[in-house]
Amino acid sequence: MKNNLFKITSFLAALFITVNANATLLFHGSSTLSTVVTQSPAEARAAWEAELFSFGIDNLDGINASGTFTSPFGNTYSETGNGSFITTNGSNIRGNRSSASLIQFDVNFQSPVNAVGFDVRDNDGGGMRLELTDSDTGAVTIFDFDSVAGSNHTEFFGVVFEPTVFISALRIGGTDPGGITYWDNFTTGVGKNAVGVDETSSFLLFGLALAVFGSMRSRKK
C-alpha cells in the first residue's frame, strides 16, 4: 500500500513540477560528532524528510542474495564490476572493498525520484561518493561527502535535488579504509518544491475529476 501511494505521489509530482530553481540540499549526520558534522543520523534524516512531499523506505527485508538483486520495494542493487562485492542478509547491504579502491554499487529505481537518503555504518572515516543519473537527460551529477573518522559509528547521507531534476539511478562509492561497510534504509522521495500542487489546486483537481466522472456516468445512462 505504501509503495503504491509513493508511486502515485511520484507520478503527481512529475505532472506538477514547479519552475522554481532551488539549489540542491545536502544532509549529513553522524553518531560520532565533529566540527564538520553537528547532527546525529536521526536529526539529519528528520531534517531531510521535512523537505519532502512524500517518501518510501526500502529496508531490504527478507532478501538473502549477492551480486545483483531486486528488493520487494522495487529497487535493483548491483555490483559495478570494479572488484568490490555486495551481499544482503535480509536487513542491509554489506559492501566488501576486497582489492578495489572503493566499495561501489548501483541502485536503479523502479520510477524516477527527486530525493535520496540512506544510512551507513562503519565507513571508518572514508569518503562517500554519489553519482546520480538524470532520468530525462542521462547526465550524471556527482556529490562527495567525507565520513567522520573512527569506527563503530552510523551516518546518514541525504540529497534533495532541484525541482526539475528526477533521477533514475544512483551509483554509490565508499572508500572505507577498513574494507567493510553496511548500507541500510534506502529512502527515496519527492521534494516539496518539486510539487506544484497546493491545497487550492488539489481541490480544483479533485473537483475536475468528479466532473469528468459524473460526465462519464451520465453518458452511460
Secondary structure by P-SEA (a helix, b strand, c coil): caaaaaaaaaaaaaaccccccccbbbbbbbccccccccccaaaaaaaaaaaccccccccccccccccccccccbbbbbbccccbbbbbcccbbbbbbcccccccbbbbbcccccccccccccccbbbbbbbbbcccccbbbbbbbbccccccbbbbbbbbccccbbbcbbbbbbbccccbbbbcccccccccccccccaaaaaaaaaaaaaaaaaaaaaac
